[in-house]
Structures are given as C-alpha cells and as structure tokens.
C-alpha cells in the first residue's frame, strides 16, 4: 500500500517520541564506585547507530580490555548484540567470530573521564514489527580476571530502514526496537513470524525441492534431515539459503532486483541497461556457486578420506555469519550453494518470468511471460553473457519505506518491486500447496503458486548442476564422496564401506572377442579404484570386493575381502579357455556373496553393486534370459546396483527386457564396440556409481559418455530429461547416436554448457536412429539432453558416442608380482608355479 504524507508524518512523530523515551541508563554491578555505561541512539537515519559511553566514577584510573565490550569497534560483529521477536525467539543473533590482525591493547579511562564508541547497526534489516535487542559483554581489567556483567533494562529505537538477521548465539541485556516499516524486505521471506508477515518461504521452497522422503536414504537428489537444516534453515535459523539476508545484507545483485524494463519509448531504463543489471545478478550467483565448489576440496584428504572435523554436525549446527567466514568445510560449501539458491529463488519472486497478467499493460501492471520451467539464464555453470527476451523484468527497489506503486524517488515511473514481487504467502511444506498470497501481484490468478513451483524446480536443478560441477572439477571418485558428505548426516557411516562383486566372463567366445584379456585388465583397474584397508585409514571403512568367474558354471575365485588382494586373484585366476556360458549362475553367486553376513554396517542394502564384464547378454549358452531377469529383480529388491558391460562388436540391439531389468537396479547397461573399450566402460561405471552409496549424477545431472559405448536408459515425460555429458577437445569430430528402443518419440538437444547455447536439435520417431555430429573448434563441455515430451509411460532408448580423437587401443599394464591364490578353483585358472 502506498504511504501518503499523513502516514509518513505519523511515522516520523512516532519515531521522535520513541527516541525521546528510548534513552535508558544502566550500571555495571562491579562495586559501588564502578564504571557507568550508558547507551543512546545516535541517529534516526540510515544506518541506525548506537553510542556507548563509559564514564569512570572512581578516583583512580581504570584499565580495560575492550574487546567484546561496548568500547570494541567490532562489538556488533563480535556478538555483543542480537535481536529477538516479541516471543523471545532470536531472529538476529549476531556473528561472534571476528578475525583480528593486531593484539588487544588495553584502554585506560582516567578519573572523571568518559570514553564513547559509536556502533553502526545498519547491517540489520528487519521487516515491520516489534523486537528486542539483547546485548551481553564482559568487562575486564588488565591485571584481573575478566568478569561477566549482565546489563538490565530496555532501550527503544526508531529504525528507519528494513533489516534482516543472521545466525544464532547466546546473549543477555535488553534493548527493544519498534519498526514502523513496510512489511516487504525485498525477497522471498526467510524467517517465520506472523508479526513480520513472513512464513519462511525460502526454507519451505528449499525443503520441498531437496528433502528426502521419510525413510529415504539413497536418493542423491535429496538431503538427510540435519544436513538439510543447515542448507534450508530451521526453527528461526537462516541456513545457507538465508545467508544473503544476514548482515551486512547483500545488495540488489543477490536478489536480482533493479533489472526493470517496460517496452515504452519514454521508459526511464533501456532494455540494455536492465539486461546489464540482471547480468550482475547472474554473475554474482555464479560466483557464489564457484565458492561452494572451491570449498568442497577441504571435505576430503589427499588420500580421499572424509575429514571428520570438516563434516561433523554432532558438535553443533553451522553458523552463517554476516560475511562469508571460513568454518567447517561442509558449512562453507552449503553457504556458497545456499547463497546461489537464494538469488535463484528470488528471481521468480521478483520477476515476471512465471507471471500472468491481463491488459492494459503499464509500469504499474507489466505483462507476464507465463513460463513454467526454470530460466535458461540461471544455468550457473555458464560463463557467457546472458540474453533475455524483451519483456522480461524484475522490480526497481527504492527502499522499504518508498517501495510502492506507482514508483517513488529513484523508481519513479518504473516497474517497482512492490508491483512485481510475490514474496509472501503460505507454503505447505508437506504437499507443496500454496495459499494466502501476501502481495497484489501474487494474488492475481495463481502467480504466487507459479513462482513457488518454478523456484522449487530450479532449486532442484541447481543441486544437480552443483553435483555435475563437482564431478567436472574433482573427478567422479572424489566428487562422489564430497556429494555424499554434503547430503548425509553421518558421512563416516553412510559414505563408506561398499560391497562389490566383479563378475568376469571366461567362456570360449572371449578367445575371439577379447584375445588379450582386456576385460581382466579392466576388472583390475576397477579393483584398484576401490578403497582398501590401507587407504581407508584407522577411522575409515574400507570397501569389500568379491570376484566371480564364469563359463558354463560360476566360481567365486575371491571371497568378499580387501580389494588389494582381489587384483592378484584377477591376475592369476581368469583365462578364456572354457566352453559354455552361464551368466545366470554367476549373478546368483554374486548376490549370495554380497548378502553373506549382511547385517549392521555391512548390510547389502544400498551399499552393494555387481559389475559384469561379458560377451553374452543372457541368451545363447544360458538359454535362460528369464531366469537372469529374475535375479536382477532380486538384486533390485536387495538394494544391489547391477552394471553390465556387454562386449558385442557389431551388435545392433539388445534384449529390451534384460536392459530394462538392469536399468531398474539403477545401474548401467552398455554395449561395448571393442575389447579396447572395456576400460571406458569401467570409467563410466565409476562415474555413474557402482552402488547406491555413490552419486553418479543419474539422468538429471549427467551420465558420462565415452566413445565406443552405447548406454541404455529409461525415459518418461514425467521423470524429466536424461542428460549425458562429454568433454571434447579441439580438432575432434564427435557423433552422438540416439535410438528410441520403445515406441516413443524423443527430442535430443546438444548444448555447449559453458556458453549456454544449443548447438543442434533432432526429433526421433520410434526405433529410428538419429545422429548429432559436431566438429569441435576449441575445447568444449557438451551436454546431450534427451526428453520424451509426449510419452505416456516409461520407455527405453540408447545413446552412443563416436569420436575421431579416440585412439581405440589401450596398452596392457605390466603384470603384478606373482602370487599363488589357493581359492582359485575355476577350471580355467592359470596358476603360477612355485619357484
């Protein structure tokens, strides 16, 4: 509602009265002749300031240590003050970690002398309501023990600006604040208070996007409860998403404000200027995401061990201060991610991206763009300049008292924040339904609901992109552990101790398809990537691995044990001299090995995987594809992820039922073009994740592609896009082949991630393959996005990649030292003679 002159005069008179009544004296209870400390408001204009005066009533000098007292220039930052609502809940507990470069110097106050210090509290931005400021400090004399003094009383302040708060800390001594302000603070709201007209919209949006369902522990798109509390905030705390609302408040670039435009000849801001302002917001959010990516390095040691002190939440929640201050690595990462998510969510609250409107249009009623999908310009992985359509606008924000419709002061004649914002309303955190929108624009049609829904969708997208950036920077092994440590409440328990069965085909067909036993080399490479006892260290939990060899029968040549020994079993235990083929028996043996003694921390559920290297897919020698599918379904029920590499040069199609059964275990099914590509399959399995403990990105955040592999997957319109990634080099020519294996129509888009542009698009009819080819001029990160926009149910498809830069042949590694393995009972074992 616009503020008229009479209302403004009432506010000013009220503030003057509060200022006169607000001065209150208090005395330290050290002795009868102690120092007297008084507080009074220094200014009624922005920024709010308080003057602390300390008078020496003694007849002798007093020497003080000023840090963390009213005479400390950094008193607000050092935790001397905090703000509570009328219910006594802290809404602005001040940051109490201050880095000081110089040693503390004592202050001497002579008899009768008064020392004073002015503290500017403009870093607090609070919405309309009544508050209490609590203060606690210590006096100490240079040669005496520091003694706590609690200062009673209340001091009422007139605060002429909107303010927001920060993390929680303990405090005593009271100062009350009455804020006669506009209720809007310029963004989706962060705290929960009917008095403030705020309902934790940022927290609720984040929870709806990223909360795990009850009992869900292995969905990498979600956060476990305590970890989510740190990101989203909880019970009045701000979390990483609320960090931009902590003092000192971040500027309009953190909330995507002031990028307003209306298509009229006399509009005060050009389209180019509005886009440039929005570019600043996007650049700011990109930088915040990069900060989170950078800080993730400290989650792990150089040996890929989770650093307990950097991820532990049992010792206390994260503290997100007024500025980005280094703390535990997990907290630092969630702050960078949260600050980026905050601005992304605000974009939909402050812009007309998801809005509807009806003519006549004007700066007081701009048109809506009516989009229901996340904005491409908020793909924060991009490094390019943004490009927007002409009618996109956010709101001009002149300040809390003057944010109105029509615009006032600097926003006169412009589309204002007050006009466009959809900041307030009720969001049901269980169902996602919305009600009671608190702004005019939000009340029109379903604009508040639309803004919330797109903000939820984009928050999910940001977490997916964040994970893909971690994998791009740190590689799949380290990134998987980092992601697990971020989303898990107890990373040491949840992110370690996998159980893997490596199943290797040693049937006769491999003599022709893989005469150099490259599948054995690939299996050894995979075993070497697992965490053995030495690498796990004294507090870590190592992986366990078993090796199963099969031809017409299956044999466990290495029972579940340390991966370092499994490599020797693979070196000595497999040869391709056998006859038939029974992958079904091998699958049954692998499952039995993984579930032996499966209880407590070594349970198979969601921490086990089977990796199969075979030249058969279930028919042929086995003649029992149905039995194999049965065992795959059993693996899925046990939480065992299965990945199958099918060495099949020249094969054009796979059994749809078998492919579906493998993919439903959350594993990878890949057709492999040559034996030389077997190692690429292992790389893809590692990138995708061999178990449910691993974050492989999945369809939403990118499955790695490598030349010579055709990867199958399921796709459905309701499940969103399937995304595949590949990093191409200059001079390389790449070709992506997409084949709908079911009766679906697919759309494939090839994108340049860093430039955020579409390079090519193709639509495929059922069972009709399509190619997307590209001659690469400079190094480029490619993303292939496959959707089934009109599909009713789920269907199968495959994606393959060929490249002119792929040499196709990998040299065999040198053999391991000879070692006789007594359990090598496979009939095709090659044993080493004793010397």
C-alpha angles and dihedrals in degrees: 000000000000115000111234126205094262092053091047091050090051090052093050093048091047091050091051091052091049090050093053093046093040101074110104130171125216134183133211113242097223097113141325091273096041128139116283118224124193133182128202137164111264099192141017092200131079122315101042110230134188125200118214115200124191117194124191111223093176127102091231132058118267121214117205139186099226102196113115091010131102088269092060110105087214095048095125092049092042093062101260092132136040134169128233131187122236090273091059095252114139112242098164109034103168127237109261103190113094124175110219122192098192131054117258113271121207120240119219119205113197123219109288092007124131123208121193139188128194116216120197112212097181088121087079113085113182131173125232115305147080120292142177121220113210122200133189129177143153132238118207135173118222096249100031136072113273110254127203118238122190113208114213128200138059135263120196118214136195106220113194098192137061113257140193132199145231144211129327131269139153120269145162136194119064139242119170124215127198114198117198093185145131108281094230119093095185104260146048099304124259110196133055113243132131088200091059094040089238128130106183092264094167092051094047094048090050093048093049089051101043112017117119116236114251109288093007112133108154105053104111091198090070141060127230114245104265094040090050089052088061093051101037101028126236139215096004098323118120105222123196092303090056094047094101087061092058120098131299083045118224116244131248092289089069091056101033093243129154096034090118126153138165121186101242129117095239098043109137095230126049125228089247093053092048091050091049090054091049088048088059089055092049092047090050092052092047089053091050091052091049089053090057091047091050094049092052089077091078093058090080137041122235087264091058092253118145108248104230097206092052097054104030116120097171091085093057145305125285118274113218107198133200089271131024103280123179114252134138110349093239091054092047092052094047090049093054092046092043095050089052092048091049093060092043091054091046091054090067093044093048103038138062092239096114097021133115123205137167128227149293089074124204138144085279090052111024120183121264124233092214097213121161098189131073117277115259091220089067094064090118093194089074122098096192133105112265125247120203137182117260100253097050111121142166122193132275108238113203096171140293097279095043102036100115147126118287097034121261134206109340090007096051111141092006137111101266135208088242089057098048108027123112094182102136135057143097119285120189103223092203101048103019092232118143133213143163099036108203102210135064094242092045091052094055111100104316099318096135091050092047092051091049094049094051091044089054092049093049093047087058090047092052091054090049092049091046090056092048090051090052090053091047093052103035104023127246098285098054094034092053091056091045093052092047091050091051098050099035125083093210107028096175089060099034104039104046141054105057123179115217133182116199110204116196127189112228097171124133096261090072091070087074102030099040110016092159093054092238090159086065090051089049091050091050090050089053093049089050090057093057122095112256125194093267094054093043091060128201097310100032128090115234127220119253122217137190128192122215122187121193145182117142086342135025126240130187100225093176121029119216106298148115114333093226091069094042090069090062091049090054092047094053106023111061133066132154102238099109134104125225134029131238112168089160091064090046092052091050091049092048093051091048091052093050096049096047109120087356104171138109116001092349095055115137096227112116095338099074134084142177122214115195126196109189145147091213130062100205107288126079110048092017098044086189111096090148091059091049091051088051091056091046089054088050090052090051091051089051093051093249115146115216125202120186126197108195111197101209117146110201095009112145104187141019132210105281093210092051094047091049092050092052095046091049089063085062090248134122127265112196134174108215119212098205142000089254088064095058091094090053088057090055090050090053092048090052091047092048093043125252093226138027088257088069125078106223094170092243124205096321102052102028140287113223118244126202129183118271096031130104110199121198127209145160123254135188133170092238093051095059128231128333110227129201126188136205133170109219127197130224112276093023122127113209130189125194117201117200121188125183103218094187130047096281136121110231133197118207124191124187112209139187102228098202096044093039093223133132112242100184141350133201136178119212129202121215113298091355113123121219134195130216111191131184136183105215116222099178135009108292140177108225129200123193112201116196122189137172099211097178102031119126099198137013121291139179129252138163133220124200133183132206125182136185090216095061110102092199099211126088120195117241113251120240113273121264119248111282115268129169112227112201096200094059097118100148107123089234097054115132105214124202116237117236115249 
